[in-house]
Amino acid sequence: MITTQRHLPSRATLLLAVSLALVACTGGATPSPSASPTPAALDTGAAAMAIVVAHTPWFDGVKPKDPAVIGATSWWEATPGGAETPPAVWQVMVTVGWGDCQAGCINRHVWTWQVTRAGDASLQAETGPAVPEDQIAALAAAATMSGIGGRASAGPVCPVVQPGQEGCDPRSIQGAVLIIRDASGKEVARATTDGAGFFRVTVPAGAYTVEPQPVQGLMGTAPGVQVTVEAGHLATVSIDYDTGIR
């Protein structure tokens, strides 16, 4: 009886066969490397403004500037930077005005941000007197996100503050860490203030405590703030650090 032995092809032989088949199907062409992903382009000023809004709690309801409208109390403007299309950066200016705004607003507070394709919004300048509490409340009332937002500042800035004295408004605190705890004391979120002292976090309706952490160079730690969040609304808080100036 004759036994026939079958020899199976080696792994190297199989790989070579597969490679030759692929070359035959592609006509011998070498596949080109895939392109690296690029950052999302900021095609419009509205897209740049959306990044600013994501970082701040007050500007959800602010509309773009309309030259035909007289009496607006707040507006934003976006200007592309450089000659690239789409722009690599945008300059976004947000203005809040008060005091006889039907004639053009006596007082104005202006924030200027630079927004990049990477989604970074850095504060470039802030000018004007402090925004009154009633104006802040009106801005916060227009917010559409359920959560907590606010601003951290430190004062006093001057040893003796006289009414109407310029340059003595509390200064914004950048990089302050805020821990958000629920009613049970559990940490549910954490935020860091931006260049304008702003922060915002998304949390569901409920009772919370905003717990500020120490900031280097400031006396002690700002006290915690208890806040109640309603569904579909933004609860605003003010975080007040002490400079130690007396």
Backbone as CSV, one residue per row, in Angstrom:
resi,resn,N_x,N_y,N_z,CA_x,CA_y,CA_z,C_x,C_y,C_z
1,MET,0.849,-1.189,0.000,0.000,0.000,0.000,0.875,1.226,0.000
2,ILE,0.593,2.133,-0.887,1.387,3.344,-1.009,0.645,4.489,-0.336
3,THR,1.341,5.169,0.566,0.749,6.308,1.280,1.284,7.608,0.702
4,THR,0.377,8.496,0.286,0.793,9.782,-0.304,0.830,10.841,0.789
5,GLN,1.979,11.516,0.939,2.124,12.566,1.962,1.904,13.930,1.333
6,ARG,0.979,14.694,1.924,0.695,16.052,1.420,1.511,17.054,2.205
7,HIS,2.199,17.920,1.498,3.028,18.955,2.137,2.247,20.275,2.146
8,LEU,1.936,20.773,3.344,1.237,22.053,3.444,2.210,23.205,3.226
9,PRO,1.766,24.254,2.568,2.662,25.396,2.329,3.031,26.056,3.647
10,SER,4.262,26.536,3.691,4.720,27.221,4.905,4.024,28.570,5.053
11,ARG,4.136,29.170,6.295,3.509,30.486,6.552,4.123,31.547,5.656
12,ALA,5.449,31.451,5.448,6.121,32.455,4.607,5.613,32.385,3.181
13,THR,5.365,31.135,2.706,4.861,30.970,1.333,3.482,31.579,1.191
14,LEU,2.621,31.379,2.191,1.277,31.942,2.142,1.319,33.462,2.143
15,LEU,2.179,34.046,2.972,2.282,35.517,3.019,2.753,36.074,1.686
16,LEU,3.706,35.376,1.052,4.193,35.833,-0.242,3.092,35.789,-1.275
17,ALA,2.283,34.730,-1.242,1.195,34.605,-2.209,0.170,35.703,-2.043
18,VAL,-0.163,36.010,-0.791,-1.131,37.075,-0.527,-0.594,38.405,-1.001
19,SER,0.690,38.669,-0.764,1.290,39.934,-1.179,1.261,40.089,-2.687
20,LEU,1.589,38.986,-3.420,1.568,39.052,-4.880,0.166,39.304,-5.395
21,ALA,-0.845,38.711,-4.722,-2.233,38.910,-5.147,-2.656,40.354,-4.955
22,LEU,-2.224,40.950,-3.858,-2.583,42.356,-3.601,-1.941,43.277,-4.614
23,VAL,-0.671,43.010,-4.943,0.007,43.827,-5.951,-0.686,43.725,-7.287
24,ALA,-1.131,42.511,-7.607,-1.814,42.308,-8.890,-3.109,43.098,-8.939
25,CYS,-3.821,43.139,-7.810,-5.107,43.837,-7.799,-4.946,45.343,-7.847
26,THR,-3.830,45.853,-7.317,-3.643,47.311,-7.282,-2.768,47.819,-8.396
27,GLY,-2.373,46.898,-9.280,-1.552,47.334,-10.398,-0.142,47.667,-9.985
28,GLY,0.300,47.151,-8.823,1.668,47.377,-8.402,1.866,48.693,-7.700
29,ALA,0.840,49.491,-7.550,0.976,50.796,-6.919,1.130,50.643,-5.422
30,THR,1.942,51.509,-4.830,2.123,51.511,-3.385,1.103,52.434,-2.752
31,PRO,0.312,51.961,-1.782,-0.712,52.807,-1.180,-0.075,54.029,-0.521
32,SER,-0.705,55.197,-0.711,-0.191,56.421,-0.099,-0.591,56.452,1.365
33,PRO,0.272,57.055,2.221,-0.064,57.117,3.658,-1.284,57.983,3.877
34,SER,-2.062,57.630,4.894,-3.269,58.400,5.176,-2.896,59.747,5.759
35,ALA,-3.692,60.771,5.454,-3.417,62.118,5.924,-3.687,62.226,7.411
36,SER,-2.861,63.030,8.103,-3.063,63.243,9.534,-4.299,64.086,9.749
37,PRO,-5.057,63.810,10.796,-6.254,64.609,11.064,-5.877,66.051,11.373
38,THR,-6.669,66.978,10.903,-6.411,68.405,11.134,-7.479,68.954,12.058
39,PRO,-7.145,70.000,12.829,-8.140,70.599,13.725,-9.334,71.130,12.943
40,ALA,-10.475,71.119,13.554,-11.683,71.623,12.905,-11.520,73.101,12.593
41,ALA,-11.877,73.507,11.412,-11.726,74.892,11.000,-12.838,75.749,11.592
42,LEU,-12.469,76.943,12.010,-13.455,77.908,12.491,-13.883,78.747,11.296
43,ASP,-14.901,78.278,10.612,-15.308,78.932,9.374,-16.003,80.265,9.606
44,THR,-16.642,80.430,10.752,-17.440,81.628,10.981,-17.144,82.227,12.354
45,GLY,-17.507,83.505,12.485,-17.389,84.152,13.770,-18.315,83.533,14.796
46,ALA,-19.452,83.035,14.340,-20.396,82.395,15.255,-19.783,81.147,15.886
47,ALA,-18.978,80.403,15.117,-18.315,79.217,15.655,-17.299,79.615,16.718
48,ALA,-16.598,80.719,16.479,-15.633,81.215,17.464,-16.347,81.683,18.725
49,MET,-17.465,82.361,18.562,-18.226,82.834,19.715,-18.755,81.661,20.526
50,ALA,-19.119,80.574,19.855,-19.631,79.397,20.554,-18.581,78.832,21.501
51,ILE,-17.312,78.931,21.137,-16.242,78.459,22.011,-16.127,79.352,23.236
52,VAL,-16.282,80.665,23.038,-16.265,81.590,24.176,-17.427,81.290,25.114
53,VAL,-18.596,81.080,24.559,-19.785,80.798,25.362,-19.591,79.529,26.189
54,ALA,-18.918,78.537,25.613,-18.700,77.278,26.330,-17.844,77.466,27.571
55,HIS,-17.058,78.555,27.604,-16.172,78.802,28.735,-16.775,79.745,29.771
56,THR,-17.826,80.462,29.412,-18.343,81.510,30.285,-19.837,81.314,30.552
57,PRO,-20.326,81.781,31.705,-21.719,81.516,32.062,-22.709,82.613,31.700
58,TRP,-22.239,83.729,31.187,-23.120,84.884,31.034,-23.567,85.176,29.611
59,PHE,-23.001,84.549,28.617,-23.152,85.055,27.255,-24.034,84.228,26.340
60,ASP,-24.783,83.256,26.899,-25.646,82.432,26.047,-26.626,83.270,25.229
61,GLY,-27.181,84.318,25.842,-28.212,85.103,25.173,-27.704,86.314,24.434
62,VAL,-26.387,86.526,24.407,-25.823,87.695,23.722,-25.861,87.467,22.211
63,LYS,-26.354,88.463,21.481,-26.516,88.364,20.029,-25.375,89.080,19.309
64,PRO,-25.154,88.757,18.030,-24.123,89.483,17.274,-24.497,90.945,17.103
65,LYS,-23.498,91.780,16.979,-23.740,93.210,16.831,-24.499,93.495,15.543
66,ASP,-25.527,94.314,15.659,-26.319,94.734,14.504,-26.226,96.254,14.407
67,PRO,-25.482,96.778,13.444,-25.305,98.233,13.339,-26.616,98.987,13.201
68,ALA,-27.658,98.309,12.758,-28.940,98.981,12.555,-29.734,99.120,13.847
69,VAL,-29.293,98.416,14.918,-30.024,98.436,16.179,-29.404,99.465,17.118
70,ILE,-30.231,100.360,17.629,-29.797,101.338,18.624,-30.470,100.994,19.952
71,GLY,-29.681,100.923,21.007,-30.253,100.619,22.303,-29.957,99.227,22.808
72,ALA,-29.119,98.476,22.095,-28.755,97.144,22.564,-27.907,97.262,23.834
73,THR,-28.117,96.344,24.767,-27.343,96.363,26.010,-26.178,95.382,25.986
74,SER,-26.157,94.485,25.014,-25.044,93.548,24.900,-24.945,93.052,23.470
75,TRP,-23.732,92.725,23.043,-23.514,92.221,21.692,-22.103,91.640,21.597
76,TRP,-21.873,90.859,20.534,-20.537,90.342,20.273,-20.127,90.629,18.841
77,GLU,-18.830,90.723,18.624,-18.241,90.930,17.307,-17.072,89.963,17.156
78,ALA,-16.898,89.406,15.975,-15.790,88.485,15.711,-15.038,88.940,14.471
79,THR,-13.725,89.047,14.596,-12.876,89.487,13.494,-11.835,88.421,13.207
80,PRO,-11.718,87.970,11.950,-10.707,86.947,11.646,-9.306,87.520,11.773
81,GLY,-8.379,86.675,12.209,-6.992,87.090,12.320,-6.155,86.480,11.213
82,GLY,-5.334,87.275,10.549,-4.495,86.778,9.464,-5.250,86.653,8.161
83,ALA,-4.514,86.170,7.144,-5.079,86.089,5.792,-5.507,84.678,5.415
84,GLU,-5.383,83.711,6.318,-5.751,82.328,6.002,-7.254,82.185,5.817
85,THR,-7.633,81.217,4.990,-9.046,80.895,4.784,-9.232,79.390,4.938
86,PRO,-9.954,78.932,5.949,-10.562,79.727,7.024,-9.508,80.259,7.982
87,PRO,-9.853,81.262,8.779,-8.858,81.875,9.658,-8.304,80.880,10.682
88,ALA,-7.024,81.067,11.042,-6.415,80.233,12.075,-6.866,80.684,13.455
89,VAL,-7.147,81.978,13.588,-7.603,82.525,14.866,-8.687,83.565,14.613
90,TRP,-9.481,83.792,15.640,-10.489,84.843,15.614,-10.309,85.720,16.856
91,GLN,-10.608,86.991,16.704,-10.707,87.883,17.855,-12.188,88.108,18.129
92,VAL,-12.612,87.732,19.324,-14.016,87.857,19.699,-14.138,88.891,20.808
93,MET,-14.945,89.909,20.581,-15.191,90.955,21.573,-16.634,90.880,22.036
94,VAL,-16.838,90.815,23.343,-18.170,90.799,23.924,-18.335,92.068,24.747
95,THR,-19.389,92.818,24.456,-19.648,94.087,25.134,-20.953,94.009,25.910
96,VAL,-20.905,94.450,27.163,-22.100,94.583,27.987,-22.199,96.055,28.392
97,GLY,-23.349,96.673,28.091,-23.529,98.084,28.393,-24.704,98.326,29.319
98,TRP,-24.683,99.473,29.980,-25.789,99.859,30.865,-25.747,101.376,31.048
99,GLY,-26.902,101.912,31.432,-27.014,103.356,31.636,-27.413,104.082,30.366
100,ASP,-28.725,104.347,30.205,-29.242,105.076,29.046,-28.787,104.438,27.725
101,CYS,-29.033,103.152,27.616,-28.582,102.443,26.412,-29.379,102.819,25.168
102,GLN,-30.544,103.405,25.342,-31.294,103.848,24.167,-30.510,104.904,23.391
103,ALA,-29.621,105.593,24.102,-28.781,106.594,23.440,-27.373,106.075,23.189
104,GLY,-27.133,104.782,23.502,-25.822,104.214,23.215,-25.056,103.678,24.404
105,CYS,-25.653,103.623,25.585,-25.034,103.093,26.809,-23.910,103.995,27.321
106,ILE,-24.099,104.498,28.527,-23.084,105.355,29.148,-21.876,104.531,29.573
107,ASN,-22.135,103.350,30.128,-21.059,102.484,30.618,-20.971,101.224,29.768
108,ARG,-19.738,100.776,29.555,-19.525,99.554,28.783,-18.374,98.761,29.377
109,HIS,-18.586,97.459,29.449,-17.530,96.540,29.861,-17.258,95.623,28.674
110,VAL,-15.998,95.498,28.299,-15.641,94.755,27.089,-14.597,93.688,27.413
111,TRP,-14.887,92.455,26.971,-13.924,91.362,27.040,-13.456,91.055,25.621
112,THR,-12.164,90.802,25.460,-11.613,90.442,24.149,-10.890,89.111,24.268
113,TRP,-11.343,88.125,23.512,-10.734,86.799,23.501,-10.071,86.523,22.163
114,GLN,-9.047,85.679,22.205,-8.496,85.098,20.988,-8.873,83.624,20.967
115,VAL,-9.493,83.194,19.882,-9.976,81.815,19.758,-9.204,81.131,18.636
116,THR,-8.671,79.939,18.913,-7.887,79.202,17.930,-8.659,78.009,17.388
117,ARG,-8.132,77.425,16.318,-8.767,76.244,15.715,-8.820,75.073,16.694
118,ALA,-7.871,75.045,17.620,-7.829,73.949,18.585,-8.940,74.051,19.626
119,GLY,-9.706,75.164,19.582,-10.796,75.326,20.529,-10.401,76.049,21.797
120,ASP,-9.229,76.678,21.788,-8.775,77.423,22.960,-9.251,78.865,22.885
121,ALA,-9.749,79.370,24.007,-10.174,80.765,24.103,-9.373,81.427,25.216
122,SER,-8.485,82.351,24.851,-7.652,83.021,25.840,-8.023,84.498,25.904
123,LEU,-8.191,84.997,27.122,-8.557,86.397,27.319,-7.359,87.278,26.996
124,GLN,-7.572,88.241,26.094,-6.517,89.170,25.697,-6.606,90.496,26.423
125,ALA,-7.824,90.949,26.719,-8.008,92.238,27.384,-9.389,92.303,28.008
126,GLU,-9.509,93.122,29.041,-10.791,93.379,29.695,-10.790,94.829,30.145
127,THR,-11.769,95.592,29.695,-11.811,97.016,30.001,-13.203,97.425,30.455
128,GLY,-13.255,98.549,31.167,-14.533,99.103,31.588,-14.812,98.874,33.053
129,PRO,-15.789,99.595,33.609,-16.157,99.429,35.017,-16.808,98.076,35.275
130,ALA,-16.851,97.703,36.561,-17.453,96.420,36.940,-18.917,96.369,36.516
131,VAL,-19.349,95.210,36.034,-20.732,95.047,35.580,-21.643,94.972,36.809
132,PRO,-22.695,95.782,36.866,-23.611,95.765,38.012,-24.298,94.405,38.179
133,GLU,-24.689,94.114,39.417,-25.306,92.828,39.716,-26.597,92.606,38.938
134,ASP,-27.391,93.675,38.709,-28.644,93.483,37.983,-28.386,93.125,36.521
135,GLN,-27.293,93.640,35.954,-26.941,93.281,34.589,-26.453,91.827,34.522
136,ILE,-25.697,91.418,35.525,-25.237,90.025,35.578,-26.429,89.076,35.684
137,ALA,-27.397,89.443,36.526,-28.591,88.610,36.691,-29.357,88.490,35.381
138,ALA,-29.445,89.598,34.633,-30.152,89.563,33.350,-29.430,88.672,32.347
139,LEU,-28.103,88.728,32.335,-27.328,87.885,31.426,-27.493,86.411,31.801
140,ALA,-27.435,86.124,33.102,-27.556,84.735,33.556,-28.936,84.170,33.263
141,ALA,-29.957,85.018,33.312,-31.323,84.559,33.072,-31.516,84.056,31.640
142,ALA,-30.655,84.508,30.727,-30.780,84.098,29.327,-30.038,82.803,29.031
143,ALA,-29.328,82.258,30.028,-28.575,81.026,29.809,-29.518,79.858,29.551
144,THR,-29.077,78.932,28.716,-29.914,77.798,28.324,-29.396,76.470,28.854
145,MET,-28.253,76.480,29.528,-27.655,75.254,30.017,-27.971,75.044,31.491
146,SER,-28.363,73.831,31.849,-28.605,73.509,33.250,-27.271,73.264,33.933
147,GLY,-26.963,74.075,34.945,-25.688,73.896,35.617,-25.359,75.045,36.540
148,ILE,-24.067,75.203,36.796,-23.568,76.231,37.694,-22.508,77.035,36.970
149,GLY,-22.582,78.354,37.103,-21.580,79.219,36.495,-21.340,80.425,37.366
150,GLY,-20.231,81.079,37.144,-19.949,82.270,37.931,-18.566,82.797,37.668
151,ARG,-18.091,83.583,38.628,-16.805,84.241,38.457,-16.090,84.316,39.800
152,ALA,-14.784,84.132,39.773,-13.970,84.255,40.975,-13.174,85.552,40.900
153,SER,-13.186,86.299,41.989,-12.445,87.559,42.046,-11.838,87.731,43.425
154,ALA,-10.926,88.685,43.540,-10.251,88.944,44.806,-10.238,90.436,45.091
155,GLY,-10.473,90.779,46.340,-10.449,92.165,46.766,-10.169,92.229,48.265
156,PRO,-9.947,93.393,48.833,-9.862,94.658,48.102,-8.562,94.787,47.321
157,VAL,-8.598,95.689,46.330,-7.412,95.956,45.523,-6.693,97.198,46.040
158,CYS,-7.449,98.123,46.615,-6.889,99.353,47.171,-7.085,99.347,48.693
159,PRO,-6.146,99.937,49.454,-6.287,99.972,50.920,-7.569,100.659,51.375
160,VAL,-7.907,101.751,50.715,-9.131,102.481,51.032,-9.872,102.720,49.726
161,VAL,-11.110,102.259,49.663,-11.884,102.386,48.423,-12.947,103.444,48.612
162,GLN,-12.909,104.458,47.735,-13.906,105.515,47.736,-14.945,105.216,46.661
163,PRO,-16.204,105.584,46.881,-17.243,105.351,45.863,-16.844,105.958,44.515
164,GLY,-16.932,105.170,43.471,-16.609,105.647,42.134,-15.124,105.693,41.829
165,GLN,-14.288,105.224,42.744,-12.839,105.269,42.527,-12.442,104.245,41.466
166,GLU,-11.695,104.681,40.462,-11.295,103.802,39.372,-10.078,102.974,39.779
167,GLY,-9.987,101.791,39.216,-8.848,100.926,39.456,-8.907,100.141,40.747
168,CYS,-10.021,100.188,41.461,-10.134,99.497,42.741,-11.181,98.393,42.733
169,ASP,-11.700,98.053,41.562,-12.651,96.947,41.486,-11.924,95.636,41.767
170,PRO,-12.600,94.646,42.369,-11.957,93.346,42.595,-11.381,92.782,41.303
171,ARG,-10.241,92.123,41.401,-9.590,91.586,40.202,-9.986,90.132,39.973
172,SER,-10.065,89.763,38.704,-10.432,88.394,38.343,-9.321,87.432,38.727
173,ILE,-9.699,86.228,39.104,-8.736,85.202,39.494,-8.734,84.097,38.453
174,GLN,-7.599,83.913,37.814,-7.438,82.835,36.841,-6.830,81.615,37.522
175,GLY,-7.294,80.448,37.140,-6.720,79.208,37.642,-7.220,78.763,38.992
176,ALA,-8.269,79.397,39.512,-8.837,78.944,40.779,-9.593,77.634,40.552
177,VAL,-9.336,76.649,41.386,-9.988,75.344,41.266,-11.206,75.313,42.178
178,LEU,-12.329,74.887,41.631,-13.587,74.832,42.373,-14.125,73.407,42.320
179,ILE,-14.401,72.847,43.489,-14.965,71.504,43.570,-16.470,71.619,43.801
180,ILE,-17.246,70.908,43.009,-18.704,70.914,43.121,-19.133,69.638,43.830
181,ARG,-19.829,69.789,44.959,-20.290,68.638,45.723,-21.821,68.623,45.764
182,ASP,-22.387,67.408,45.732,-23.841,67.293,45.808,-24.291,67.340,47.269
183,ALA,-25.573,67.124,47.493,-26.130,67.246,48.843,-25.528,66.247,49.822
184,SER,-24.991,65.137,49.316,-24.382,64.130,50.185,-22.919,64.423,50.481
185,GLY,-22.381,65.445,49.838,-20.974,65.774,50.022,-20.052,65.142,49.009
186,LYS,-20.601,64.377,48.073,-19.795,63.716,47.056,-19.382,64.706,45.964
187,GLU,-18.115,64.630,45.554,-17.649,65.483,44.455,-18.250,64.989,43.142
188,VAL,-18.925,65.893,42.424,-19.566,65.519,41.166,-18.968,66.252,39.968
189,ALA,-18.207,67.295,40.226,-17.602,68.044,39.132,-16.477,68.896,39.696
190,ARG,-15.633,69.363,38.787,-14.528,70.235,39.162,-14.313,71.224,38.030
191,ALA,-14.059,72.475,38.381,-13.884,73.513,37.369,-12.660,74.353,37.701
192,THR,-12.071,74.956,36.667,-10.949,75.872,36.836,-11.295,77.175,36.126
193,THR,-11.138,78.291,36.807,-11.521,79.577,36.228,-10.574,79.972,35.097
194,ASP,-11.137,80.660,34.095,-10.343,81.076,32.940,-9.698,82.443,33.191
195,GLY,-9.170,83.044,32.132,-8.469,84.311,32.267,-9.324,85.449,32.763
196,ALA,-10.637,85.351,32.594,-11.542,86.387,33.083,-12.147,86.002,34.434
197,GLY,-11.685,84.878,35.004,-12.237,84.422,36.278,-13.514,83.617,36.137
198,PHE,-13.955,83.356,34.904,-15.207,82.653,34.666,-15.050,81.138,34.803
199,PHE,-16.153,80.483,35.108,-16.228,79.027,35.065,-17.677,78.642,34.838
200,ARG,-17.879,77.444,34.325,-19.223,76.885,34.212,-19.114,75.370,34.118
201,VAL,-20.046,74.684,34.752,-20.096,73.222,34.709,-21.541,72.798,34.476
202,THR,-21.705,71.671,33.823,-23.033,71.117,33.577,-23.351,70.089,34.650
203,VAL,-24.404,70.330,35.389,-24.868,69.377,36.412,-26.397,69.338,36.363
204,PRO,-27.000,68.222,36.732,-28.470,68.141,36.744,-29.058,68.961,37.879
205,ALA,-30.369,69.096,37.866,-31.053,69.846,38.926,-30.757,69.231,40.281
206,GLY,-30.639,70.092,41.299,-30.353,69.604,42.639,-29.648,70.656,43.467
207,ALA,-29.307,70.286,44.692,-28.613,71.179,45.615,-27.119,70.856,45.602
208,TYR,-26.300,71.885,45.573,-24.851,71.709,45.475,-24.127,72.716,46.367
209,THR,-22.862,72.408,46.631,-21.956,73.346,47.287,-20.745,73.538,46.385
210,VAL,-20.428,74.800,46.101,-19.229,75.126,45.335,-18.122,75.399,46.354
211,GLU,-17.095,74.580,46.320,-16.037,74.604,47.334,-14.733,75.116,46.722
212,PRO,-14.408,76.399,46.914,-13.163,76.935,46.344,-11.937,76.336,47.031
213,GLN,-10.877,76.175,46.258,-9.603,75.695,46.774,-8.634,76.869,46.949
214,PRO,-7.620,76.716,47.792,-6.674,77.818,48.015,-6.013,78.288,46.716
215,VAL,-5.753,79.576,46.638,-5.056,80.174,45.510,-3.774,80.816,46.035
216,GLN,-2.664,80.473,45.433,-1.380,80.991,45.889,-1.344,82.516,45.819
217,GLY,-0.881,83.139,46.892,-0.764,84.584,46.935,-1.961,85.289,47.526
218,LEU,-3.017,84.548,47.825,-4.207,85.149,48.411,-4.392,84.642,49.836
219,MET,-4.990,85.482,50.673,-5.164,85.149,52.078,-6.279,84.115,52.251
220,GLY,-5.948,83.003,52.903,-6.964,82.002,53.198,-7.610,81.442,51.943
221,THR,-8.830,80.981,52.108,-9.588,80.392,51.006,-10.973,81.009,50.970
222,ALA,-11.481,81.246,49.786,-12.825,81.805,49.660,-13.832,80.839,50.283
223,PRO,-14.864,81.359,50.932,-15.863,80.473,51.549,-16.663,79.709,50.505
224,GLY,-17.158,78.538,50.888,-18.011,77.768,49.996,-19.354,78.441,49.793
225,VAL,-19.980,78.126,48.660,-21.264,78.728,48.307,-22.263,77.616,48.022
226,GLN,-23.403,77.674,48.689,-24.466,76.704,48.436,-25.388,77.249,47.346
227,VAL,-25.803,76.371,46.455,-26.606,76.802,45.321,-27.573,75.695,44.933
228,THR,-28.730,76.096,44.441,-29.729,75.143,43.961,-29.906,75.329,42.459
229,VAL,-29.760,74.239,41.715,-29.878,74.262,40.257,-31.259,73.762,39.856
230,GLU,-31.938,74.540,39.040,-33.223,74.131,38.483,-33.011,73.618,37.070
231,ALA,-33.813,72.640,36.673,-33.678,72.047,35.344,-33.816,73.112,34.258
232,GLY,-32.866,73.119,33.330,-32.907,74.063,32.215,-32.456,75.459,32.563
233,HIS,-31.906,75.657,33.760,-31.466,76.995,34.165,-30.030,76.945,34.683
234,LEU,-29.377,78.096,34.604,-28.017,78.224,35.097,-28.035,78.974,36.422
235,ALA,-27.534,78.338,37.467,-27.415,78.995,38.767,-26.060,79.698,38.813
236,THR,-26.046,80.970,39.177,-24.807,81.731,39.175,-24.336,81.997,40.599
237,VAL,-23.033,81.986,40.763,-22.429,82.226,42.071,-21.258,83.187,41.911
238,SER,-20.919,83.847,43.001,-19.762,84.731,43.044,-18.787,84.176,44.072
239,ILE,-17.555,83.931,43.647,-16.522,83.396,44.522,-15.586,84.543,44.893
240,ASP,-15.525,84.867,46.181,-14.799,86.058,46.635,-13.594,85.673,47.485
241,TYR,-12.404,85.869,46.912,-11.160,85.647,47.645,-10.708,86.952,48.307
242,ASP,-9.862,86.815,49.312,-9.355,87.967,50.064,-7.889,88.203,49.686
243,THR,-7.581,89.429,49.238,-6.195,89.767,48.883,-5.344,90.015,50.115
244,GLY,-5.964,90.344,51.244,-5.216,90.674,52.446,-4.818,92.130,52.540
245,ILE,-5.181,92.931,51.517,-4.846,94.367,51.533,-5.783,95.088,52.489
246,ARG,-5.228,95.855,53.393,-6.037,96.621,54.352,-5.513,98.057,54.457
